[in-house]
Amino acid sequence: MKEIDQEEISRRRGIYFQSFGIYGGISGLYDYGPFGSLIKDRIVNIWKETLFREGNVAEFDGTALTHIQVLKSSGHYDRFFDYSVQCEQCGAKYRADELLEKYGIEVKLDPRWLDEKITEMGLKCERCGGKLGEVKVHKLMFPVEQGSELDPLYLRPETAQGIFINFKEYYRFFREKLPFAVIQTGRGYRNEISPRRALYRLREFNMMECESFFDPEDEMWPSEPDSTLNVRLSTRDGREIITTPMDAYRDGIIESQPIAYFIGLGSKFFRRIGIDGEKLRFRQHRKDELSHYSSDTWDAEADTSIGWVEIAGIAHRGTYDVSNHIKFSGKDLYGQRIIPKKKMIKKNKVIDYGKIRKDFRGNIEKVISAIESGNDSLNLNGTVVKLQDYYTINEEEVTVDRENFIPSVIEPSFGLDRILFSILDHNFSVRDDTGYIYLRIPSEISPYDVAVLPLMNKDDLDNRGREIFRHLLDVGLKVIYDESGTIGKRYARYDEVGVTYCVTIDYESLDKGDVTLRHRDTMKQIRINSDDIEKYVRVNPWNGRDS
């Protein structure tokens, strides 16, 4: 069978290509071209539609620049790193764990262990054969210069934190009822040690994340996990199981009902956008590979030409994120649950604003904010101020029927670039008769709904073609017009980027008002009235089989 070079086709046809190519390109950075941008956007729209259809879902759009305190609170500042090893001869840098994993070794993420194992195996630089140096910590976040007087900023390594720190806004939006989910799409940034092939590992990448919030005492999504669709599960104890998410939950294989639910939802989404279900699995993380915030994580993985590729992760983050932001910010990010009525002593802090204004002109807001945040002292220009001198505590007995709780979070996070890479890998195909390559993706993510192709760019065929092109645009279809080259070359051109339907205007079209509709996968053609194109393409899509 003819070998398919995904990167070559994608570059040549404008799906994706390396950034800054005229200057030699930069590893780990890729741009999407005219066709790839449209495919990517359609995948995003389907993902949003899939989530919104479940109800109790709202969207968020946060900034990519992130305050250092947010990342300290989340643990990323101290814990977000890999272990690197560098060639002492040519300077090539590698991830230490990946060097060893190539030999089938189960890796321990400990620098001393990694050092000893690399030395024991006598591993050398893969580029020049030189000696590898000491294993070191490699920070994965990109700092952003902001000026000496301001707090440091970083490019976000994930989109989640902006959602967590705005939990209260969404809690009010949903009328203080859980569970609910907040979704966000956007770019993330990671200073990868050794970015790998094409869209597989990037320094700047596209994410589609969903943060679902629960009362920890009632972690149940309103809808049940899918009870019909079989999925392949790979458990942390090495078992491979094919079952439904619902049965896996009932059998205790998946401990959390929402995780089972999102595995089912994710599986249907992946199949809908062109991931081969036979090449899809959900793998449970080993205890030693769990992120610092996660108690349980299942990765969706696609089997591709470069091996199994992680395309999504469904993580139980517990109360880690929200509790840390409460702790470090001092702000109220609690939910409330109804409890049986009980009496308790309520302590109210009465601030002496007059005394503060008298003693701290120019720093009034800082002092008040520190008191409201529960601090005992405040450092003002090298002087430590005891804040207890500026407020009193009043106590009163009250009857309460609610109590605070910290919401727990289950996060389905989807990597858009890797998903697109896997879709292309699963759907580039070779025709048996001609050897031509075509992209057999679902019509829903086709970059264009229709390519309008006049047989010739003369004899009024081109004018009629442009009329049809304009009409299809007016009815809301995404359409491309092309009159360049032979009709066969144009068919091949749009087959290779996944356009499902081509409409050809020939001399008969001028007499009868009909056109030829061609299907990408079967190459079958039918004659239809030009007014019926939308019906065949969108209303009742033609599958290329019925004549």
VMD Tcl script that draws the C-alpha trace (Angstrom):
set ca {
  {0.00 0.00 0.00}
  {1.18 3.51 -0.78}
  {2.75 5.20 2.24}
  {0.96 8.35 3.36}
  {3.04 11.26 4.63}
  {0.56 13.27 6.70}
  {2.93 16.18 7.26}
  {3.83 16.52 3.58}
  {0.19 16.48 2.45}
  {-0.84 18.87 5.20}
  {1.90 21.32 4.31}
  {1.27 21.13 0.55}
  {-2.52 21.39 0.84}
  {-2.69 24.06 3.55}
  {-3.93 21.98 6.47}
  {-1.02 22.74 8.82}
  {2.65 23.62 8.49}
  {5.58 24.61 10.67}
  {5.54 28.20 11.93}
  {8.07 30.70 10.58}
  {9.01 28.35 7.75}
  {10.83 30.98 5.66}
  {13.24 31.39 8.60}
  {13.78 27.68 9.08}
  {10.83 27.05 11.39}
  {10.75 26.52 15.15}
  {10.29 23.10 16.71}
  {6.98 22.71 18.53}
  {5.18 25.58 16.78}
  {2.72 24.98 13.92}
  {0.23 27.12 12.02}
  {-3.10 26.02 10.55}
  {-3.67 26.91 6.92}
  {-6.89 27.65 5.00}
  {-8.25 24.10 5.20}
  {-6.89 23.13 8.61}
  {-8.32 26.25 10.24}
  {-11.80 25.38 9.01}
  {-11.56 21.73 10.08}
  {-10.29 22.80 13.50}
  {-13.11 25.30 13.97}
  {-15.73 22.72 13.05}
  {-14.32 20.26 15.59}
  {-14.51 22.99 18.25}
  {-18.12 23.78 17.33}
  {-19.12 20.12 17.54}
  {-17.39 19.82 20.92}
  {-19.27 22.83 22.24}
  {-22.54 21.55 20.85}
  {-21.91 18.14 22.46}
  {-21.39 19.72 25.88}
  {-24.15 22.33 25.66}
  {-26.64 19.63 24.70}
  {-26.18 18.10 28.16}
  {-27.57 21.17 29.96}
  {-26.15 22.93 33.04}
  {-23.21 24.13 30.93}
  {-21.90 27.66 30.39}
  {-18.90 29.07 28.52}
  {-15.91 31.05 29.79}
  {-13.22 32.96 27.89}
  {-10.25 33.86 30.07}
  {-6.95 35.58 29.46}
  {-3.85 33.58 28.49}
  {-1.66 35.77 30.71}
  {-1.76 34.41 34.26}
  {-0.80 36.04 37.56}
  {2.03 34.29 39.38}
  {-0.07 33.93 42.55}
  {-2.67 31.89 40.64}
  {0.06 29.45 39.57}
  {1.54 29.31 43.07}
  {-1.89 28.53 44.47}
  {-2.56 25.83 41.88}
  {0.83 24.18 42.44}
  {2.06 24.73 38.91}
  {4.76 27.19 39.94}
  {6.50 24.64 42.18}
  {5.54 21.33 40.56}
  {5.13 21.87 36.83}
  {8.37 20.54 35.42}
  {9.99 17.63 33.60}
  {13.40 16.04 34.05}
  {15.85 16.83 31.25}
  {19.25 15.52 30.26}
  {21.57 17.33 27.85}
  {24.34 16.12 25.56}
  {27.69 17.51 26.72}
  {28.96 17.49 23.14}
  {26.28 18.93 20.85}
  {23.86 20.39 23.40}
  {20.81 18.34 22.35}
  {18.29 18.15 25.18}
  {16.02 15.17 25.97}
  {13.31 14.23 28.42}
  {15.04 11.72 30.70}
  {11.95 9.55 31.22}
  {11.25 9.29 27.48}
  {14.80 8.14 26.74}
  {14.25 5.17 29.05}
  {10.65 4.44 28.05}
  {11.87 3.68 24.50}
  {13.46 0.56 25.98}
  {10.25 -0.58 27.66}
  {11.39 0.48 31.13}
  {8.76 1.46 33.70}
  {10.13 4.80 34.78}
  {10.31 6.34 38.26}
  {10.05 10.12 38.16}
  {12.98 10.66 40.51}
  {16.12 12.52 39.30}
  {18.60 10.29 41.12}
  {16.92 7.11 39.85}
  {16.83 8.51 36.28}
  {20.50 9.48 36.49}
  {21.57 6.04 37.70}
  {19.46 4.20 35.10}
  {20.78 6.27 32.18}
  {24.36 5.62 33.36}
  {23.69 1.92 33.97}
  {22.32 1.47 30.44}
  {25.11 3.53 28.88}
  {22.70 5.75 26.95}
  {24.27 8.27 24.59}
  {23.06 11.29 22.64}
  {20.79 10.13 19.82}
  {22.05 12.93 17.58}
  {25.84 12.70 17.89}
  {26.57 9.80 20.24}
  {28.04 12.13 22.85}
  {27.94 11.71 26.62}
  {24.76 12.72 28.42}
  {25.06 15.03 31.43}
  {23.28 15.12 34.76}
  {19.48 14.89 34.96}
  {18.04 18.31 35.84}
  {14.69 19.96 36.51}
  {13.25 21.74 33.45}
  {10.49 24.31 34.16}
  {7.60 24.06 31.73}
  {6.01 27.51 32.02}
  {6.86 30.57 29.92}
  {7.46 33.76 31.98}
  {6.36 37.09 30.52}
  {8.39 40.24 31.21}
  {6.18 42.86 32.82}
  {8.53 45.35 34.48}
  {10.35 45.37 37.82}
  {7.54 47.08 39.75}
  {4.85 44.55 38.84}
  {4.14 40.95 39.81}
  {5.39 38.39 37.25}
  {3.04 36.95 34.66}
  {3.19 33.60 32.91}
  {1.54 32.19 29.81}
  {-1.04 29.73 31.08}
  {-0.09 26.03 30.94}
  {-3.81 25.13 31.01}
  {-7.09 27.03 30.72}
  {-8.61 25.61 33.92}
  {-7.38 28.08 36.56}
  {-9.35 31.04 35.18}
  {-12.51 29.00 35.62}
  {-11.66 27.97 39.19}
  {-10.98 31.48 40.43}
  {-14.30 32.62 38.92}
  {-16.29 29.77 40.45}
  {-18.45 32.13 42.49}
  {-19.56 34.05 39.39}
  {-20.80 30.84 37.78}
  {-22.26 29.55 41.04}
  {-24.50 32.63 41.08}
  {-25.22 32.26 37.34}
  {-26.54 28.74 37.97}
  {-28.64 29.99 40.91}
  {-26.38 28.26 43.42}
  {-27.31 24.78 42.20}
  {-24.83 21.99 41.52}
  {-23.68 20.20 39.49}
  {-22.83 22.46 36.59}
  {-20.00 22.65 34.06}
  {-18.00 25.52 32.60}
  {-16.26 25.04 29.26}
  {-13.45 26.96 27.60}
  {-11.46 26.68 24.40}
  {-8.17 28.45 23.81}
  {-4.39 28.28 23.69}
  {-2.06 26.86 26.31}
  {1.73 27.17 26.47}
  {4.39 24.75 27.72}
  {8.14 24.99 27.38}
  {8.55 21.40 26.17}
  {12.06 19.94 26.34}
  {11.85 18.11 23.04}
  {8.74 18.87 20.98}
  {7.92 15.86 18.84}
  {6.48 15.10 15.47}
  {4.12 17.70 14.02}
  {1.01 18.26 16.14}
  {1.88 15.60 18.72}
  {3.78 17.74 21.22}
  {3.68 21.53 20.87}
  {4.89 24.54 22.80}
  {1.71 26.42 21.91}
  {-1.39 24.27 21.63}
  {-5.19 24.35 21.47}
  {-7.30 23.04 24.35}
  {-10.99 22.33 24.89}
  {-11.55 22.02 28.63}
  {-14.60 21.39 30.79}
  {-14.62 21.94 34.55}
  {-17.62 20.24 36.16}
  {-18.40 21.24 39.77}
  {-20.05 19.01 42.37}
  {-21.00 18.89 46.01}
  {-18.46 16.32 47.28}
  {-21.29 14.58 49.14}
  {-23.25 14.13 45.89}
  {-20.84 13.57 42.97}
  {-23.38 12.51 40.38}
  {-23.94 14.02 36.95}
  {-27.70 14.30 36.19}
  {-27.43 12.04 33.11}
  {-26.34 8.42 33.39}
  {-23.22 7.06 31.62}
  {-23.91 5.63 28.16}
  {-25.48 2.17 28.54}
  {-25.10 1.02 24.93}
  {-21.75 2.11 23.54}
  {-18.82 -0.23 24.17}
  {-15.46 1.33 25.04}
  {-12.03 -0.18 25.55}
  {-10.64 0.39 29.03}
  {-7.04 -0.15 30.10}
  {-6.86 -0.18 33.91}
  {-3.89 0.74 36.07}
  {-3.49 -2.92 37.07}
  {-2.91 -3.92 33.44}
  {-6.34 -5.24 32.46}
  {-7.86 -4.59 29.00}
  {-11.66 -4.57 29.13}
  {-14.33 -3.88 26.51}
  {-17.56 -2.82 28.16}
  {-20.02 0.07 28.42}
  {-19.20 3.02 30.68}
  {-22.34 2.27 32.70}
  {-21.37 -1.36 33.29}
  {-17.80 -0.32 34.13}
  {-19.19 2.03 36.78}
  {-21.56 -0.60 38.18}
  {-18.72 -3.12 38.33}
  {-16.42 -0.72 40.18}
  {-13.90 -0.51 37.33}
  {-14.62 3.21 37.07}
  {-15.14 4.54 40.59}
  {-16.76 7.88 39.76}
  {-20.10 8.16 37.97}
  {-19.19 11.49 36.29}
  {-15.92 10.03 34.97}
  {-17.90 7.12 33.48}
  {-20.35 9.63 32.04}
  {-17.65 11.74 30.39}
  {-15.88 8.63 29.04}
  {-19.14 7.74 27.26}
  {-19.68 11.30 26.06}
  {-16.08 11.57 24.87}
  {-16.25 8.26 23.04}
  {-19.33 9.37 21.07}
  {-17.73 12.73 20.30}
  {-14.53 11.13 19.00}
  {-16.42 8.74 16.74}
  {-18.59 11.56 15.43}
  {-15.58 13.61 14.29}
  {-13.75 10.73 12.62}
  {-11.64 8.94 15.25}
  {-11.70 5.22 14.48}
  {-13.50 3.52 17.38}
  {-11.35 0.42 16.92}
  {-8.26 2.56 17.53}
  {-9.54 4.30 20.65}
  {-9.04 3.37 24.31}
  {-9.32 4.96 27.74}
  {-6.27 4.28 29.90}
  {-6.24 4.78 33.66}
  {-3.18 6.53 35.12}
  {-0.87 4.60 37.40}
  {-0.63 6.04 40.90}
  {2.91 7.29 40.25}
  {1.95 9.22 37.11}
  {-1.06 11.08 38.50}
  {-0.84 14.87 38.42}
  {-0.39 16.58 41.78}
  {-4.06 17.63 41.77}
  {-5.64 14.35 40.65}
  {-6.88 11.33 42.60}
  {-7.87 9.47 39.42}
  {-7.35 10.16 35.71}
  {-8.36 8.32 32.53}
  {-6.70 9.29 29.25}
  {-8.41 8.88 25.90}
  {-5.73 7.53 23.55}
  {-5.76 7.03 19.78}
  {-3.64 4.38 18.07}
  {-1.76 6.16 15.26}
  {1.20 5.69 12.95}
  {3.46 7.00 15.75}
  {1.89 4.81 18.44}
  {-0.73 5.53 21.09}
  {-1.35 9.29 21.39}
  {-3.11 10.89 24.34}
  {-5.92 13.06 22.96}
  {-7.92 13.80 26.14}
  {-7.74 13.37 29.88}
  {-10.62 12.97 32.32}
  {-9.30 13.83 35.78}
  {-10.84 13.84 39.24}
  {-9.28 17.01 40.69}
  {-11.21 16.76 43.96}
  {-11.38 20.00 45.96}
  {-7.69 20.73 45.36}
  {-7.98 23.78 43.10}
  {-10.82 25.66 44.75}
  {-9.54 25.01 48.29}
  {-6.08 26.31 47.38}
  {-7.51 29.48 45.84}
  {-9.58 30.02 49.00}
  {-6.48 29.51 51.13}
  {-4.16 31.81 49.15}
  {-6.65 34.54 48.20}
  {-8.71 34.58 51.39}
  {-11.84 34.95 49.25}
  {-15.18 33.15 49.53}
  {-15.30 30.45 46.84}
  {-17.58 28.16 48.84}
  {-20.78 26.48 47.84}
  {-23.63 26.06 50.31}
  {-25.78 23.08 51.16}
  {-29.03 22.95 53.17}
  {-28.73 21.30 56.60}
  {-31.10 20.77 59.58}
  {-31.50 23.99 61.54}
  {-29.03 24.56 64.38}
  {-27.90 27.40 66.62}
  {-24.36 28.75 66.54}
  {-22.31 31.75 67.60}
  {-21.56 34.11 64.72}
  {-18.52 36.37 65.00}
  {-18.70 39.69 63.17}
  {-15.61 41.78 62.49}
  {-16.28 45.50 63.06}
  {-13.59 47.58 61.33}
  {-12.56 50.94 62.79}
  {-12.45 52.88 59.51}
  {-11.83 56.20 61.24}
  {-8.70 54.98 62.99}
  {-7.43 53.44 59.73}
  {-7.93 56.71 57.84}
  {-6.09 58.58 60.56}
  {-3.08 56.21 60.72}
  {-2.71 55.03 57.12}
  {-3.30 57.77 54.63}
  {-2.38 56.39 51.20}
  {-2.66 52.77 52.38}
  {-6.25 52.69 53.58}
  {-7.45 50.14 51.00}
  {-4.49 47.81 51.64}
  {-5.18 47.73 55.38}
  {-8.92 47.18 54.97}
  {-8.35 44.43 52.39}
  {-5.86 42.67 54.69}
  {-8.32 42.74 57.59}
  {-11.19 41.44 55.41}
  {-8.92 38.64 54.17}
  {-8.37 37.47 57.76}
  {-4.71 38.46 58.09}
  {-3.27 39.21 61.54}
  {-0.56 41.56 60.33}
  {0.52 43.57 57.29}
  {3.98 44.67 56.12}
  {3.86 48.29 54.98}
  {7.17 49.58 53.65}
  {9.15 47.49 56.13}
  {6.90 48.21 59.11}
  {4.77 45.34 60.44}
  {1.28 46.54 61.39}
  {-0.79 44.52 63.89}
  {-4.23 44.52 62.34}
  {-6.03 43.43 65.54}
  {-5.72 47.04 66.73}
  {-8.05 48.20 63.97}
  {-11.12 46.02 64.45}
  {-13.23 44.40 67.16}
  {-15.16 41.12 67.23}
  {-18.87 41.10 68.08}
  {-20.56 37.79 68.83}
  {-24.23 36.93 68.35}
  {-26.29 33.76 68.46}
  {-27.92 32.87 65.15}
  {-29.92 29.98 63.73}
  {-28.50 28.53 60.52}
  {-29.88 26.06 57.99}
  {-26.95 26.10 55.56}
  {-23.27 25.23 55.69}
  {-20.32 25.97 53.45}
  {-18.52 23.34 51.42}
  {-15.69 23.39 48.90}
  {-16.84 22.08 45.49}
  {-15.05 19.15 43.92}
  {-14.14 19.15 40.24}
  {-14.04 16.54 37.50}
  {-12.29 17.77 34.39}
  {-12.58 16.37 30.86}
  {-9.75 18.11 28.95}
  {-9.37 17.62 25.19}
  {-6.22 18.35 23.16}
  {-7.46 19.75 19.86}
  {-4.17 19.51 17.94}
  {-3.62 15.86 18.84}
  {-7.25 15.10 18.03}
  {-6.81 16.62 14.56}
  {-3.53 14.74 14.09}
  {-5.31 11.47 14.94}
  {-8.27 12.24 12.67}
  {-5.92 12.80 9.73}
  {-3.97 9.66 10.61}
  {-7.14 7.54 10.74}
  {-8.74 8.97 7.61}
  {-6.10 9.57 4.95}
  {-6.79 6.73 2.50}
  {-5.47 5.49 -0.85}
  {-7.73 4.68 -3.80}
  {-7.31 1.13 -5.04}
  {-7.61 2.02 -8.73}
  {-5.63 5.25 -9.08}
  {-3.42 5.31 -5.99}
  {-4.64 8.84 -5.25}
  {-4.92 9.89 -1.62}
  {-8.18 11.20 -0.20}
  {-9.24 12.33 3.29}
  {-12.31 10.37 4.35}
  {-13.45 12.60 7.23}
  {-17.10 13.05 8.29}
  {-18.97 15.71 6.37}
  {-19.55 17.59 9.63}
  {-15.88 18.54 9.83}
  {-15.25 18.92 6.10}
  {-13.51 22.29 5.59}
  {-16.10 23.21 2.95}
  {-19.59 21.84 2.43}
  {-19.25 22.10 -1.34}
  {-16.63 22.86 -3.96}
  {-18.19 24.51 -7.01}
  {-16.30 23.59 -10.17}
  {-17.29 24.83 -13.65}
  {-16.08 22.37 -16.28}
  {-14.38 25.22 -18.16}
  {-13.76 28.87 -17.33}
  {-15.46 30.03 -20.53}
  {-18.66 29.71 -22.59}
  {-20.70 31.10 -19.66}
  {-19.91 28.02 -17.51}
  {-17.87 30.18 -15.16}
  {-20.65 32.76 -14.86}
  {-23.22 30.07 -14.07}
  {-20.78 28.55 -11.59}
  {-20.41 31.88 -9.78}
  {-24.20 32.25 -9.62}
  {-24.51 28.86 -7.93}
  {-21.56 29.69 -5.67}
  {-23.23 32.92 -4.53}
  {-26.60 31.18 -3.97}
  {-25.03 28.47 -1.79}
  {-23.25 31.12 0.27}
  {-26.55 32.97 0.72}
  {-28.27 29.85 2.14}
  {-25.49 29.45 4.70}
  {-23.27 26.76 3.23}
  {-19.49 27.05 3.38}
  {-18.44 26.95 -0.25}
  {-15.27 27.27 -2.32}
  {-15.15 28.15 -6.04}
  {-12.38 26.81 -8.28}
  {-11.96 27.02 -12.05}
  {-8.19 26.32 -12.18}
  {-6.88 23.15 -13.86}
  {-8.58 20.08 -15.31}
  {-11.71 18.81 -13.60}
  {-9.88 15.61 -12.59}
  {-7.10 17.54 -10.86}
  {-9.65 19.66 -9.05}
  {-11.51 16.57 -7.82}
  {-8.21 15.18 -6.50}
  {-7.36 18.52 -4.90}
  {-10.53 18.63 -2.80}
  {-10.55 14.89 -2.11}
  {-7.13 15.30 -0.49}
  {-8.37 17.93 2.00}
  {-11.62 16.15 2.83}
  {-14.29 18.17 0.97}
  {-17.19 15.71 0.73}
  {-19.12 17.15 -2.22}
  {-18.10 18.68 -5.54}
  {-20.64 20.34 -7.85}
  {-19.70 20.47 -11.53}
  {-21.33 22.83 -14.00}
  {-21.12 21.57 -17.58}
  {-22.74 22.47 -20.91}
  {-25.83 20.43 -20.11}
  {-26.26 22.56 -16.98}
  {-26.74 25.64 -19.13}
  {-29.61 23.98 -21.02}
  {-31.37 22.05 -18.22}
  {-30.46 23.92 -15.04}
  {-29.02 20.82 -13.40}
  {-25.50 20.01 -12.14}
  {-23.37 16.98 -11.37}
  {-22.96 16.21 -7.67}
  {-19.94 14.04 -6.87}
  {-19.23 12.25 -3.60}
  {-15.64 12.18 -2.34}
  {-15.50 8.64 -0.91}
  {-17.25 6.66 -3.67}
  {-16.52 9.09 -6.55}
  {-20.11 8.41 -7.73}
  {-21.91 11.19 -9.53}
  {-25.58 12.06 -9.89}
  {-27.44 14.75 -11.80}
  {-29.60 16.99 -9.64}
  {-31.37 20.31 -10.06}
  {-29.12 23.17 -8.97}
  {-31.85 24.32 -6.55}
  {-31.57 20.96 -4.71}
  {-27.86 21.15 -3.85}
  {-28.51 22.29 -0.27}
  {-31.00 19.45 0.28}
  {-28.54 16.79 -0.91}
  {-25.62 18.27 1.01}
  {-27.10 19.45 4.31}
  {-30.76 18.56 4.80}
  {-30.55 14.91 3.71}
  {-26.83 14.35 3.06}
  {-26.13 12.06 0.12}
  {-23.89 9.16 1.10}
  {-22.48 8.60 -2.37}
  {-24.14 5.19 -2.78}
  {-27.73 5.75 -3.84}
  {-28.05 6.87 -7.43}
}
mol new
graphics top color blue
foreach p $ca { graphics top sphere $p radius 0.5 }
foreach p [lrange $ca 0 end-1] q [lrange $ca 1 end] { graphics top cylinder $p $q radius 0.2 }
display resetview
